[in-house]
Amino acid sequence: MGNSQMDRSPAMPLRLGILISGRGSNFLAIAESIRAGRLKSVEIAVVISNVPDAAGLERARELGIAAAVFDSRGRKRAEHDADVAGCLKEHRVDLICLAGYMRLLSPQFVAAFPNRILNIHPSLLPAFPGLEAQEQAFAYGVKVAGCTVHFVDEELDHGAIILQRAIPVLETDDPHSLTARILTEEHKAYSEAIAMVVSGEYEIRGRRFIKRAAFP
Ligand code: GRF
C-alpha cells in the first residue's frame, strides 16, 4: 500500500486477517457487516488466535472461515509474530484487524505491515490506553466515553486515529453497563473504519487521517 491505496485490483475483494484472543464479538460484527452487504469489497481470509480455546475460533469455524491458532504462551514475541505473519501471508491478507488481540506486537511485525494493521480500543484515545479502559474511564469520572479505531504503530494504543464513536456516561451506569454500551459502538465503528480504509480515499498526514472528500 502507498500512503492510502491497497495494492490490488479493484475487482478483487480485499482480504482481512483478524487477530483475536477471546470471544471475538468484534470479529463477528465485521463478519455480519460483510454478510449484510454493509461492508463491501471485503472478505475474511483467516481468523488467528494466540489463545487455543478462544471462543471466537469456534465461531469462525462455524461460519466456514479459516481459523488458525499460534499459542503464544512461553514463546518469544518475535518468533511467535513471525509464525503469525507467515500465516497471514499464506492467506494473502491485505489488511490485519486486531480485535481483542491481547498481545503486544513486535516492532518487526508492525514494520512488515505499514499502515495495514488496525486496532480497536474501548476508550477515546489518548485517554485510557492499556487494559480495562472502560473501568479506567468510569473510575476517572469522565462524562463522555467511547471507542477508537486506529492504525497500529510500535507504541501501545497509539497510531493514527481513523474514527471514534462517543457516548455519554449515564448517572445510572456502572462499569458493566458502560462496557456493554461501548461494545455496541465498537461493533459499528470497526466496520465503518474498515470501509474507509478499503476505499483508499484517504491520506495520513502526520497523525491525521483525512478523508479524500475533505482534501483541499
Ligand atoms: C473489545 O472491547 C476491544 O475493544 C478490546 O477487547 C475487547 C474484545 O472483545 N480490545 P471481543 O473479543 O471483540 O468480543
Residues whose N, C-alpha, C, O or C-beta is under 5 A from the ligand:
A	BS01	GRF	G22 R23 G24 S25 N26 F27 A99 G100 I120 H121 P122
